[in-house]
Amino acid sequence: MTLSETVLLVVELRNTMHMDNITVPWFPDFPMAVGEVDIEDYLKHIEEAVMEVDNCLYPCGLSNIEEEDAIDCLGVKARTAMLELRDETDCSSTQPTAPRTG
């Protein structure tokens, strides 16, 4: 995974964490289908919302997210990592490249 791919994933995660609700799987006692072939067959015959987790198919739905005061969605370690990634990205994109020779 490249640095730019990692940054894009973190940005998407942060955007998701700022939503009022997200789609989450509901875990009943047994999955609706297990394995690639069974999941594909099952999906041909249903119209309800489902989510695949670890090659198992589960029903899913919206879950409300409650905001807590004075808590940022990124923890201290994640914030530090993002600041370091940002600084590295900024430095590498703003440094002039050496002229080509030959």
Secondary structure, DSSP 8 states (H G I E B T S, - for coil): --HHHHHHHHHHHHHHHTSSEEEEE---SS-SEESHHHHHHHHTT--S-EEEETTEEEEEEEEE----TT--SS-HHHHHHHHHHHHHHHHHHHS-------
